[in-house]
């Protein structure tokens, strides 16, 4: 299986992307400090996915994959460890904690951080 396919089938990738995309289906209610399901809005999704922090995080992943290339000689366990660090850096530290929690960008995720 190609390195990119292995990377995106990684459990950390599934968790990180589902967490990142959850704001398209869940809204934080500040008054009650709860999360509620909401209707998917394609325009909102496009605005969210093209916001600068999301694009920076995607850029980090793409640039890293381009620089690493094919690493078939690396054991699968080591590939999974490396992808854990990359997903944590790109999604959780850059996109979520750094920008959403600290800078309220993208605003959609920032609203859920406030609760």
N, C-alpha and C positions, 0 to 999 in steps of 0.2 A: 504494500500500500504506500502511496506517495506520502512524503513528509507532511505536506499541507493537509491532506485528508486525515492523517493521524492526529495532527494538531487540533483540527476542528472537531474530532470525535472524542477528544480528551474530556474527562468529567469536569475539570476545572473550567474549561471553555463553556460547557453546557450551563454550569452554575452561573458563571460571570455574565454570559449573554442573556440568560433568562432574568437575572437580577436587573441588568441594565435595561432590558425591554419591558420590565414589569410596569413601569410608569405609564405605558400606553394603555394599560388595562385596569390599573388601580390608582385611586386618588386618595391623598391624605386629607382627612378632615381635621383641621387645626382645633376647632372648638371642642370636639369630642375626643381628640387624640386617637382616632381610629383610621383604618384603611378600608375603603369601600370599592367595589368593582364599578367600572364605568364603561360606557360604550366606546369602542375603538373609533378614532377619528383619523382618517388618512392624512388630512392636512396638518393636523397636530403632529402626527408621526414624522412627516417630511420635515417640518420645522425642527423637531427634536433631534432627528438623526443628522441634520445638516448644521447643527450648532457647533461652534468652534471646539469646545472640549471633546465632543464626540469625534470630530474629524481629527483632532490631535491624537486621541487614543488609538483610532484606527490607523493613523499614520505610523505610530510607534510599532504596532503589530506588523503592518505591511513591511516597513523598513527592516525590522528585525528578521522577518521571514526571508526577505530578499538577501540580507547579508549572511544569514546562516546557510541558506541553500539546502541541498540534500545532505542529510546527516544519517545515512543508512547504517553507518558503522557504530552509531551510538545505540546503546541498549534502550529498549522501550521504557524501562523504569526511569532512566536518566532523561529521556525525552519528556516524560510526564513531569518530572521534577522541574525541568527548565521551563516548560509551558506554564506551570503553576506560578513561577516567578514573573513571567511575562504577562499573564492575564491579571495577576494582582497589581502589577505596575500600571498597565494600560487602563484596565477597567476600574479597579477599586481605588487606586491612589490618584490617578490623573482625572478620570472622568467623574467618579462619584465623590470620594472624600475631598479631594483637592478642589475641584471646580464646583461641584454641586453643594457640598457641605460648607466650603469656605467662601466661594464666590457667588453662590446661588445661580450658577450656570451649568447646564441648561436649566431654565426656570422650572420646567416640569419635574425634574428630579429634585431640585432645590426645595420645591413645595413639600415633597414627601419627607425631606430631611428635617424640615422645621417641626414636624410633629414628634 
